Each structure stands twice: as structure tokens, then as C-alpha cells.
């Protein structure tokens, strides 16, 4: 009986990894102090940590780097703030033209986009 639960967890981690812990619904805050992560868009893909593609529908934000802009902070998985200088950023992003190009280049930064706890 004890083996069923670890097997289930392994199944979930293998087949649904993006649903477990990574933010895709994004809200841009007005002040740096409100942000979960400070980001800086870079000019070249080789400089980024994460390649981002903005999707039109929430249901499309199923993979890391596919971001959906929400209208209200309470709907967001992560609050972002654009910083003026690269040195101020927690995460450097590069906007891609195609959904299939989105994803991590620097997986060491992956913990920055873990889902924040929703207040009930």
C-alpha cells in the first residue's frame, strides 16, 4: 500500500511538471517593493535566463515561459516589476516570437517563479 503514493507522485512529476510549481499568470506591479521578482528584458537571447512568449488566453500558459497577463493582482501567480538596469534584476528575460521557443535557458533561476501561496 505504501508504494502507491510514491508511484503516484512520480507519475504526476513526470507527466505534469509545469502544473506543479511554476508561475504563468503574471501581473505587473507599480512599485518594486510589491514584486515577487524583478525582471529586465535583454536585447539578445544569449543574455537571458528565461525566454518569454505572451499568450492570449490563460489556458495557453501551460509551459514555463508562456505568460498570461492578468488584470488584477489577486489573479496572478507572480508579481513582476521591470527594473531600469540589468544589475537590479533577479531574472533576465528575452521575448520570443513563437510559443515553441519559450522556456528556460538558465535553470538555476527556476525557483524565482515558484507559485506564491494564495491567501484565503
C-alpha positions as CSV (number, residue, x, y, z in Angstrom):
1,X,0.0,0.0,0.0
2,X,2.8,2.4,0.8
3,X,4.2,2.1,-2.8
4,X,1.1,3.5,-4.4
5,X,1.6,7.1,-3.2
6,X,5.3,7.4,-4.2
7,X,4.3,5.9,-7.6
8,X,1.5,8.4,-8.0
9,X,3.9,11.3,-7.1
10,X,6.4,10.1,-9.7
11,X,3.6,9.9,-12.3
12,X,2.5,13.5,-11.6
13,X,6.0,14.9,-11.6
14,X,6.8,13.2,-14.9
15,X,3.6,14.0,-16.8
16,X,2.5,17.3,-15.2
17,X,5.7,19.1,-14.1
18,X,4.7,22.5,-15.2
19,X,1.4,22.4,-13.3
20,X,3.1,21.8,-10.0
21,X,5.1,24.9,-9.2
22,X,5.8,27.4,-11.9
23,X,4.0,30.7,-12.4
24,X,2.5,31.6,-15.7
25,X,-0.2,34.1,-14.8
26,X,1.6,37.4,-14.4
27,X,0.7,40.8,-13.0
28,X,2.9,43.9,-13.4
29,X,3.1,45.9,-10.2
30,X,3.8,49.6,-9.9
31,X,6.4,49.5,-7.2
32,X,9.5,47.4,-6.8
33,X,8.6,46.6,-3.2
34,X,5.4,44.8,-4.4
35,X,7.2,42.5,-6.7
36,X,7.9,38.8,-6.3
37,X,10.6,39.0,-8.9
38,X,12.3,41.9,-10.6
39,X,12.9,41.4,-14.3
40,X,14.9,43.0,-17.0
41,X,14.3,42.4,-20.7
42,X,17.6,41.8,-22.6
43,X,18.3,42.5,-26.3
44,X,19.8,39.2,-27.1
45,X,18.6,35.6,-26.4
46,X,22.1,34.6,-25.3
47,X,21.9,37.0,-22.4
48,X,18.6,35.8,-20.9
49,X,17.6,33.4,-18.1
50,X,14.1,32.8,-19.5
51,X,12.6,33.1,-23.0
52,X,9.1,34.5,-22.7
53,X,6.1,34.5,-25.0
54,X,2.9,36.3,-24.1
55,X,-0.2,34.2,-24.8
56,X,-3.7,35.5,-25.5
57,X,-5.6,33.0,-23.3
58,X,-4.9,31.7,-19.7
59,X,-5.4,28.1,-20.9
60,X,-2.3,28.5,-23.1
61,X,0.0,29.3,-20.2
62,X,0.9,25.7,-19.5
63,X,4.6,25.8,-20.0
64,X,7.4,27.8,-18.4
65,X,7.9,31.0,-20.4
66,X,4.3,31.2,-21.6
67,X,3.0,34.1,-19.7
68,X,-0.6,35.4,-19.5
69,X,-1.1,38.9,-18.3
70,X,-3.9,39.1,-15.7
71,X,-5.9,42.3,-14.9
72,X,-5.8,42.0,-11.2
73,X,-3.0,41.2,-8.7
74,X,-5.2,38.7,-6.9
75,X,-5.4,36.6,-10.1
76,X,-1.6,36.4,-10.6
77,X,0.7,33.6,-9.8
78,X,3.6,36.0,-9.8
79,X,4.0,39.8,-9.5
80,X,6.7,41.3,-11.7
81,X,8.4,44.6,-11.7
82,X,10.5,45.9,-14.7
83,X,13.8,47.4,-13.4
84,X,15.8,50.0,-15.2
85,X,19.2,48.4,-15.1
86,X,20.2,44.8,-15.7
87,X,22.2,44.7,-12.4
88,X,19.0,45.3,-10.4
89,X,17.2,42.3,-11.9
90,X,16.5,38.9,-10.3
91,X,15.6,37.5,-13.8
92,X,16.7,38.5,-17.3
93,X,14.1,37.7,-19.9
94,X,14.0,37.7,-23.7
95,X,10.8,38.0,-25.6
96,X,10.4,35.3,-28.4
97,X,8.2,35.5,-31.4
98,X,7.0,31.9,-31.2
99,X,5.3,30.0,-28.4
100,X,7.5,26.9,-29.1
101,X,10.7,28.9,-28.3
102,X,9.6,29.8,-24.8
103,X,11.4,28.2,-21.8
104,X,14.4,28.3,-19.6
105,X,18.0,29.0,-20.6
106,X,19.3,29.2,-17.1
107,X,17.5,26.6,-14.9
108,X,19.4,27.8,-11.8
109,X,16.8,30.7,-11.7
110,X,13.8,28.4,-11.8
111,X,13.0,28.9,-8.1
112,X,12.2,32.5,-8.7
113,X,9.0,31.7,-10.4
114,X,7.5,29.3,-7.9
115,X,3.9,29.9,-7.3
116,X,3.2,32.2,-4.4
117,X,0.8,31.0,-1.8
118,X,-2.7,32.2,-2.4
119,X,-4.2,33.9,0.6
120,X,-7.6,32.5,1.6
